[in-house]
Amino acid sequence: DVVNVVNVGQISNLTMGAVVETLGIVDSRGFTPFTVGALPEKVRAISLPHSEIMLRLVNAWYDRDVDEALMVLAADPNCAHLTISDSKKMGIELLEAHKKYIPDFYKG
């Protein structure tokens, strides 16, 4: 099956610790990824920025660092069409809209 799991080396040239979608098995032991090796360089070049951004976002969450979370959003390739100011504004709006679902983010 296809599983989303932490990269523990199953994709050797992507960021370790990032969540990746790979082939795997689901059984009584949980989710076990299959080792697939390195991505072709053209695929890696597209995937790597996204995995780095997601790890920075997770770290911002654990650090309760709103400024870093907003900078991560500005650096996200999905926001490349926005100015930094507009992406930060959108980030603040998203955080406010979801505040009741992420109360721990505001504790520090």
Secondary structure, DSSP 8 states (H G I E B T S, - for coil): -EEEEE-SSSBTTS-TTSEEEEEEEEETTEEEE---B---HHHHHHHHHHHHHHHHHHHHHHHT-HHHHHHHHHH-GGGTTS-HHHHHHHHHHHHHHTGGG-GGGG--
